Amino acid sequence: MSKAMPTPPGALGVGAAAGDMISFLGEFDAWIRERRSELDVLDAQIIATNRQAELNSDITLAMTIWQAIATKQREVLQIWDSGRVTKIELEKLSSLLWGRLDTSQQPSSSLSSMAVSLPEAGKLCDALVASMRTKLNTDPDAEHQLTRLRNLGTTMERIRDQIALEPAMLREAAQTKLTHLVSRLSQAQEKRGRGADIGGLLGPLEEQSTLLERDLIVGAAQRREGVELLEQTRAAKARIETLQTSVKAAHMQAEKLVWPLPAPISEGVESLGQLPNTAAGLGEYAASLKEIEPLLEKWRQELDEASNLVAKAKQQLAELHKTAEILDPKPEILATLHLSAASALETEPVVIPTVQYCIAAYQSQINFALTTRKTT
């Protein structure tokens, strides 16, 4: 918004300080130039919009007041004389600035009957300009409000689009909020059309519209994250269930071949129950799945190790038998111990402690025989 006419320094009968007068004259000159420019623009707009019948008296009065003020400025500058003034001239300047404006010679009948001071004339000119700008919809505040109204309309259209993406169970509540906001926007637009000030209505409406849009966007993002988490958790569950099924099958197969076996894990995937329907629940479920997976891997590794004990025992027995074959004469007990170990390895399931006991006895007897042979 353009600046109002500056207040003159000093008062009637009281001279202003030279420094204050310098500052005022600079602002006064800027005001006169700016106001004339605005009046020219408004005059052109009145003609362009063919609203002379409605606004011709206002623009004429405003220009007449401006002309009277401009005449007063020339008188002031003549006395000011580029600052070459004494106390007497400063008092004259104050009287001139605060005294009545000479309107008797002005062509406007409305102005010629007025007895106004320079500051009062400036305020009247400012008021006329502001009124015409509002009527022509060129007032800065009015333009700003119009922009805010348009932005609100755009925001509500985005909200409408966002609501369409909401799940059915959430859509109705969001639509109710939007309907309320749209109603308030319509009321604000109607009030503005009647010339009412709607500045106080727009702030809360903008804040609540922004908040609703943000909540909808955040909610949609969280749901997308939830869907991604659900898909990831489902995939992890399926993978670990497959692993668990495989390990259980390996355990059942190993039970036929070897004993003892590592105990199964106490709790598997089934102990976690159904997949939760909340993000927090899914996070906890996924964390529990991660705890089960290494237990299953460890169980499978222990099963492999238990099963490998049979092959290792057979290899060890074969190596001992080769050693026993070089002994001459062969003690009869070696044949008996070999047969016991071989028989233990042929049983199903193979009892690992028994096999290890038999092989250990066989090893001990061979060691004894080799020692005896060296000393004889």
Secondary structure, DSSP 8 states (H G I E B T S, - for coil): --------SSBTTB---HHHHHHHHHHHHHHHHHHHHHHHHHHHHHHHTT-HHHHHHHHHHHHHHHHHHHHHHHHHHHHHGGG---HHHHHHHHHHHHSB---TT-S-HHHHT---BHHHHHHHHHHHHHHHHHHTT--HHHHHHHHHHHHHHHHHHHHHHHHHTS-HHHHHHHHHHHHHHHHHHHHHHHHHHTT---HHHHHHHHHHHHHHHHHHHHHHHHHHHHHHHHHHHHHHHHHHHHHHHHHHHHHHHHHTTEES-----S--GGGG-S--SSHHHHHHHHHHHHHHHHHHHHHHHHHHHHHHHHHHHHHHHHHHHHHHHT-SS--HHHHHHHHHHHHHHHSSSEEHHHHHHHHHHHHHHHHHHHHHHHH-
